[in-house]
Amino acid sequence: MAQQNEAVGLVTAEAGSVSSRAAGGAGFDHRQEQRLRNKHTWRHALRRDWRIYTFMVVPVIFLLVFRYAPMFGNIIAFRRFRPGGSPIGESWVGLHYFEMFIHNAQFWSVFWNTVILGGLWLIIGFPLPIILALLLNEVRSRKFKRTVQTLTYLPHFLSIVIVAGIVFQLTAVNGSINQLLGFFGIDAIPFMQDPAYFRAIYIVSEAWQTVGWGTILYLAALTTIDEQLYEAARIDGANRWKQTWHITLPGIRPTIMVLLILNIGSFMAVGFEKVLLLQNPLIYSTGDVITTYLFRVGVQSGQYSYATAIGLFEAVIGLVLVLSANFTSRRLVGSSLW
């Protein structure tokens, strides 16, 4: 009897082994079949829609040439580079240039100017397109709505040089603002020579130029909200404020979070062109940011390795901010870039 039970056990184990190998083989065959099917799908898609995929050629080349290839140049942040010498530097210096800007008081002054200016724009400038889009969404006159949209996003198409010129004309000692102040008996204020006014001038000019254009994305997101939600809310007695708070804002929350993450990622890269055009040595204490400082020490002074080290430091901060903002957004609201 014991021999029979042992034989039965051996047969059962062998059958289990055969079935497990068969199952493993079936799983392997299934995975291989899935890979072949995906490969066939990609080939079929490329063969069928190759004309559409050709539109990706130029953007991909642009990214490779102007975004990825220059990353190799970051190596000179760790090597001593001299113009006319080796493109990857003459000798290895390690963290020498990083120690230089870390112990440089001027760099930290520029760093905190960048943080303050970027923070002010993020706090003040980022919500403005949302507020304007919500206000326009409440307008019932289509003609008035289109007129306001046109007037608000037209400044986006002006050159930054023109915008800077307008700012200089308005804030000059004999400019329009001082003429208005003189009408009320107030002495003229040298706005562009006083560091205390630079941040306010930058924020106001940036808002005037970009807020209207920023509303386009939010207005497009508002059109995707189901009107039946508003009808149900009105039946339940919700007023316009409650409808906005409980329906409109949650409806555009994914768009808000994606744009917020992108804005946080460019937090340290405060508008280089406008700051460079508006600043002068008299207002460096508040108007000098990392990008303009890099331009002076890197391009004008020829300290390429030093400037590369600062740029790499700035890029690492931006990467950390993007990853942190994306992780926080995904955990709190369920919306993220990836």
GURO-85271 format. One line per field, with one value per residue (C-alpha): residue in one letter; x, y, z. Coordinates in pm, 1 decimal. Last residue first. Layout:
! GURO-85271
residuo c(A, ...)
c1 c(X, ...)
c2 c(Y, ...)
c3 c(Z, ...)
//
This chain:
! GURO-85271
residuo c(W, L, S, S, G, V, L, R, R, S, T, F, N, A, S, L, V, L, V, L, G, I, V, A, E, F, L, G, I, A, T, A, Y, S, Y, Q, G, S, Q, V, G, V, R, F, L, Y, T, T, I, V, D, G, T, S, Y, I, L, P, N, Q, L, L, L, V, K, E, F, G, V, A, M, F, S, G, I, N, L, I, L, L, V, M, I, T, P, R, I, G, P, L, T, I, H, W, T, Q, K, W, R, N, A, G, D, I, R, A, A, E, Y, L, Q, E, D, I, T, T, L, A, A, L, Y, L, I, T, G, W, G, V, T, Q, W, A, E, S, V, I, Y, I, A, R, F, Y, A, P, D, Q, M, F, P, I, A, D, I, G, F, F, G, L, L, Q, N, I, S, G, N, V, A, T, L, Q, F, V, I, G, A, V, I, V, I, S, L, F, H, P, L, Y, T, L, T, Q, V, T, R, K, F, K, R, S, R, V, E, N, L, L, L, A, L, I, I, P, L, P, F, G, I, I, L, W, L, G, G, L, I, V, T, N, W, F, V, S, W, F, Q, A, N, H, I, F, M, E, F, Y, H, L, G, V, W, S, E, G, I, P, S, G, G, P, R, F, R, R, F, A, I, I, N, G, F, M, P, A, Y, R, F, V, L, L, F, I, V, P, V, V, M, F, T, Y, I, R, W, D, R, R, L, A, H, R, W, T, H, K, N, R, L, R, Q, E, Q, R, H, D, F, G, A, G, G, A, A, R, S, S, V, S, G, A, E, A, T, V, L, G, V, A, E, N, Q, Q, A, M)
c1 c(422.4, 328.7, 105.7, -252.7, -373.3, -448.8, -226.0, 8.3, 47.0, 89.5, 352.4, 551.2, 535.0, 634.3, 927.3, 1049.1, 1017.4, 1191.0, 1476.3, 1528.9, 1527.5, 1783.5, 2003.1, 1977.9, 2085.3, 2392.7, 2476.4, 2448.1, 2675.6, 2935.9, 2907.6, 2969.1, 3289.4, 3407.3, 3331.9, 3496.5, 3512.8, 3427.3, 3145.8, 3009.3, 3050.6, 3082.6, 2837.0, 2588.0, 2596.3, 2507.0, 2218.0, 2087.4, 2145.1, 1953.7, 2059.4, 1765.3, 1763.9, 2120.4, 2199.1, 1979.2, 2241.7, 2440.8, 2153.1, 1857.9, 1564.5, 1712.6, 1883.7, 1572.4, 1358.3, 1589.8, 1665.0, 1311.4, 1360.2, 1521.0, 1515.0, 1143.7, 1149.7, 1058.1, 807.9, 634.7, 619.3, 476.6, 218.4, 123.8, 56.3, -130.7, -356.0, -441.0, -531.1, -738.9, -951.6, -1265.7, -1195.2, -1192.7, -1515.4, -1728.5, -1702.2, -1553.0, -1705.0, -2046.5, -2024.7, -1947.5, -2224.2, -2489.8, -2576.0, -2946.6, -2956.6, -3119.6, -2835.0, -2581.2, -2754.1, -2750.9, -2384.6, -2295.2, -2503.0, -2275.5, -1993.9, -1652.5, -1439.7, -1490.5, -1317.1, -992.0, -984.3, -1040.2, -754.9, -516.4, -605.6, -573.5, -194.4, -193.3, -380.2, -144.2, 177.3, 255.0, 68.8, 182.3, 546.1, 527.6, 369.3, 614.6, 920.8, 814.0, 739.7, 1076.7, 1266.1, 1109.7, 1335.4, 1650.3, 1608.2, 1760.6, 1482.5, 1210.5, 1366.1, 1064.9, 934.4, 799.5, 430.9, 202.7, -96.8, -22.2, 341.6, 244.1, 77.8, 388.5, 594.3, 389.4, 399.8, 773.0, 984.3, 1191.5, 1143.8, 902.4, 656.5, 915.2, 1146.1, 859.8, 757.0, 1116.2, 1129.1, 807.3, 952.8, 1269.7, 1056.4, 894.9, 519.3, 314.7, 222.7, 86.7, -208.7, -328.6, -529.2, -686.8, -797.9, -946.9, -1129.5, -1280.5, -1376.2, -1560.8, -1735.0, -1862.4, -1965.2, -2174.2, -2240.6, -1928.0, -1880.8, -1607.5, -1424.9, -1397.7, -1277.5, -1017.2, -896.0, -860.3, -671.9, -446.1, -367.5, -292.1, 63.5, 170.7, 131.6, 266.2, 489.1, 604.0, 689.6, 873.3, 1077.9, 1176.7, 1259.6, 1451.8, 1641.8, 1738.2, 1842.0, 2081.4, 2221.2, 2311.3, 2446.7, 2667.0, 2800.9, 2904.2, 3130.6, 3216.8, 2969.4, 3069.9, 3433.8, 3364.7, 3166.6, 3456.0, 3703.1, 3477.4, 3712.5, 3998.5, 4076.6, 4301.5, 4283.1, 3912.3, 3666.3, 3687.3, 4069.7, 4225.4, 4119.7, 3931.2, 4062.2, 3876.7, 3984.7, 3785.1, 3493.3, 3243.9, 3403.2, 3210.9, 2885.9, 2965.7, 2821.4, 2482.2, 2511.1, 2419.1, 2091.0, 1910.0, 2019.1, 2119.6, 1912.3, 1607.8, 1613.7, 1660.6, 1357.8, 1151.0, 1250.9, 1178.1, 847.9, 648.4, 772.1, 555.8, 241.7, 360.7, 464.3, 107.9, 46.8, 402.2, 482.7, 161.0, 215.1, 570.0, 459.2, 179.1, 412.0, 653.7, 368.7, 245.2, 593.7, 635.1, 295.4, 380.0, 703.5, 517.3, 256.7, 519.7, 701.2, 379.0, 295.3, 641.5, 603.5, 261.9, 401.7, 691.9, 446.6, 224.4, 520.5, 638.4, 288.6, 255.9, 591.0, 484.6, 154.0, 328.2, 577.9, 302.0, 101.0, 409.7, 467.4, 103.2, 131.8, 454.0, 286.7, 0.0)
c2 c(6172.1, 6541.4, 6520.1, 6515.9, 6295.7, 6589.5, 6532.3, 6245.9, 6329.8, 6700.6, 6634.7, 6403.9, 6650.8, 6943.1, 6751.1, 6630.4, 6977.9, 7148.0, 6896.3, 6946.2, 7325.7, 7307.5, 7081.4, 7326.9, 7619.2, 7428.3, 7338.6, 7704.3, 7806.4, 7547.4, 7654.3, 8018.2, 7924.6, 7710.4, 7985.1, 8277.2, 8484.4, 8817.2, 8918.8, 8574.8, 8383.7, 8640.1, 8890.3, 8646.6, 8426.9, 8729.0, 8803.7, 8447.6, 8438.0, 8757.7, 9123.1, 9354.7, 9386.6, 9496.1, 9540.1, 9851.6, 10121.1, 9895.5, 9889.3, 9657.3, 9681.7, 9517.3, 9236.2, 9172.2, 9157.2, 8919.1, 8684.7, 8616.8, 8438.2, 8097.8, 7994.1, 7911.4, 7743.4, 7407.6, 7576.8, 7721.0, 7377.5, 7224.4, 7503.8, 7453.2, 7083.7, 7160.7, 7422.3, 7201.5, 6912.4, 7149.7, 7279.8, 7087.7, 7114.9, 7495.7, 7508.2, 7264.6, 7313.7, 7663.2, 7812.0, 7662.5, 7782.6, 8135.7, 8131.2, 8024.1, 7663.4, 7596.7, 7222.5, 7296.1, 7536.8, 7265.7, 7018.4, 7273.1, 7349.6, 6980.8, 6942.8, 7195.7, 6936.7, 7098.2, 7071.0, 7437.1, 7546.0, 7380.8, 7598.8, 7906.6, 7791.7, 7746.7, 8085.5, 8266.1, 8258.3, 8490.4, 8755.8, 8727.6, 8756.9, 9119.9, 9308.2, 9056.4, 9087.7, 9468.4, 9463.0, 9204.6, 9384.6, 9727.1, 9590.2, 9417.8, 9727.2, 9979.2, 9941.9, 9940.5, 10314.5, 10432.7, 10298.7, 10462.7, 10807.2, 10958.0, 11303.2, 11510.0, 11481.1, 11781.7, 11586.7, 11682.6, 11602.0, 11241.4, 11224.2, 11370.4, 11120.1, 10832.9, 10967.0, 11017.1, 11316.8, 11116.8, 10811.5, 10541.2, 10544.6, 10586.2, 10326.6, 10076.9, 10137.6, 10078.3, 9754.7, 9641.1, 9728.4, 9530.9, 9241.4, 9235.4, 9269.7, 8960.6, 8896.5, 9251.0, 9137.0, 8886.3, 9128.2, 9337.7, 9034.5, 8856.0, 9170.3, 9215.3, 8849.2, 8866.0, 9191.5, 9039.6, 8713.1, 8896.0, 8643.1, 8707.4, 8448.5, 8262.4, 8591.0, 8625.7, 8266.9, 8315.9, 8640.1, 8470.2, 8175.8, 8407.2, 8603.7, 8301.0, 8253.2, 8617.6, 8697.7, 8394.9, 8257.3, 8604.7, 8693.7, 8365.1, 8414.4, 8766.1, 8654.9, 8342.4, 8529.9, 8812.4, 8543.4, 8391.0, 8727.3, 8813.0, 8460.8, 8509.3, 8840.7, 8680.3, 8430.7, 8129.9, 7901.3, 8059.9, 7957.3, 7622.3, 7520.4, 7632.4, 7411.0, 7105.3, 6885.3, 7074.0, 6843.0, 6997.1, 7163.3, 7173.2, 6966.5, 7181.3, 7177.2, 7519.5, 7826.1, 7973.2, 7828.1, 7568.1, 7436.8, 7120.0, 7032.0, 7286.5, 7207.3, 6878.4, 7068.3, 7084.4, 6737.4, 6883.2, 7089.4, 6775.6, 6724.0, 7056.6, 7241.8, 6960.4, 6669.4, 6880.1, 7055.2, 6724.8, 6584.0, 6894.6, 6876.4, 6504.9, 6499.2, 6628.6, 6323.0, 6114.2, 6246.8, 6142.2, 5801.4, 5727.4, 5381.2, 5247.8, 5392.4, 5253.7, 4911.2, 4898.5, 5000.9, 4741.8, 4467.4, 4541.5, 4538.2, 4204.0, 4058.1, 4166.5, 4019.4, 3689.8, 3671.0, 3736.5, 3470.2, 3217.0, 3275.4, 3235.3, 2917.1, 2782.9, 2858.4, 2692.4, 2387.8, 2375.4, 2402.7, 2131.4, 1896.9, 1954.9, 1901.0, 1577.9, 1461.4, 1542.8, 1355.6, 1050.9, 1047.5, 1077.1, 793.0, 575.0, 655.6, 577.0, 241.7, 156.1, 233.5, 0.0)
c3 c(-1546.6, -1572.1, -1266.4, -1145.9, -857.1, -626.7, -323.2, -414.8, -784.1, -710.7, -444.9, -675.6, -965.3, -743.3, -597.5, -938.0, -1087.8, -792.4, -794.0, -1167.1, -1128.8, -847.8, -1060.6, -1349.9, -1129.1, -1008.8, -1367.8, -1466.3, -1178.6, -1280.7, -1643.0, -1546.3, -1364.5, -1655.1, -1906.8, -1730.8, -2050.5, -1886.4, -2124.7, -2205.6, -1880.1, -1600.0, -1747.1, -1900.1, -1590.7, -1376.2, -1612.6, -1575.3, -1199.0, -1126.1, -1086.1, -1024.3, -645.2, -555.9, -926.6, -935.4, -997.9, -1230.5, -1482.0, -1528.7, -1769.2, -2078.4, -1887.7, -1677.6, -1991.7, -2175.8, -1886.2, -1768.8, -1436.1, -1483.7, -1116.9, -1111.2, -1451.8, -1298.1, -1068.3, -1373.0, -1538.0, -1221.0, -1198.2, -1562.6, -1499.3, -1176.6, -1331.7, -1628.3, -1397.7, -1178.8, -1467.2, -1370.9, -997.7, -1037.0, -1238.7, -1039.9, -661.0, -636.1, -951.2, -883.7, -523.9, -641.1, -901.6, -648.6, -565.6, -512.2, -584.7, -921.3, -993.8, -914.5, -1145.8, -1426.1, -1364.1, -1379.8, -1694.2, -1862.7, -1869.7, -1831.6, -2147.4, -2244.1, -1924.4, -2036.3, -2349.3, -2134.0, -1910.9, -2202.0, -2352.5, -2017.7, -2038.1, -2339.3, -2143.5, -1847.3, -2049.0, -2135.1, -1862.7, -1601.1, -1707.4, -1694.6, -1348.2, -1209.7, -1351.5, -1226.7, -879.0, -864.9, -981.0, -744.7, -438.7, -652.5, -731.2, -1058.8, -1279.9, -1072.4, -1046.0, -862.5, -954.6, -667.2, -580.8, -634.5, -766.8, -1128.9, -1057.1, -989.1, -1330.5, -1492.6, -1296.9, -1438.6, -1794.9, -1811.9, -1707.5, -1459.2, -1678.3, -1560.1, -1851.2, -2126.7, -1972.6, -1944.0, -2305.2, -2416.3, -2218.7, -2388.3, -2728.3, -2654.3, -2530.3, -2873.2, -2873.8, -2955.1, -2591.4, -2569.3, -2787.5, -2524.6, -2311.5, -2585.8, -2785.6, -2485.9, -2373.8, -2719.2, -2741.7, -2409.7, -2500.0, -2824.1, -2658.4, -2398.2, -2119.9, -1916.8, -1641.4, -1831.1, -1876.9, -1498.1, -1458.7, -1734.1, -1572.8, -1234.0, -1384.2, -1587.6, -1266.6, -1045.8, -1185.3, -1176.9, -808.6, -620.6, -898.3, -1000.1, -642.0, -596.7, -912.7, -804.5, -450.3, -558.6, -828.6, -592.1, -343.1, -597.3, -707.1, -346.9, -309.0, -613.9, -484.2, -155.4, -336.2, -119.2, -298.1, -628.6, -594.2, -429.9, -737.5, -955.0, -767.3, -758.3, -962.5, -1127.6, -1421.5, -1684.0, -2024.0, -2090.5, -2292.7, -2606.2, -2581.0, -2618.4, -2813.6, -2520.9, -2193.6, -1990.8, -1650.6, -1588.3, -1358.2, -1495.3, -1832.0, -1828.7, -1867.6, -2239.8, -2288.1, -2203.3, -2522.6, -2725.0, -2540.7, -2575.7, -2891.6, -3126.2, -2994.9, -2912.9, -3251.2, -3434.0, -3250.4, -3328.0, -3700.2, -3741.1, -3556.9, -3854.3, -4044.5, -3813.5, -3981.7, -4328.2, -4194.5, -4087.1, -4241.7, -4254.1, -3912.3, -3764.1, -3921.9, -3796.0, -3448.9, -3447.9, -3573.6, -3294.0, -3044.1, -3184.0, -3175.8, -2816.3, -2725.0, -2897.8, -2704.3, -2381.3, -2465.5, -2568.4, -2242.1, -2047.4, -2240.3, -2173.4, -1808.1, -1807.2, -1987.9, -1749.4, -1458.4, -1613.5, -1661.9, -1306.3, -1172.9, -1372.1, -1239.7, -886.3, -932.5, -1080.1, -796.2, -537.7, -697.7, -690.5, -324.8, -243.9, -429.1, -245.2, 86.7, 0.0)
//
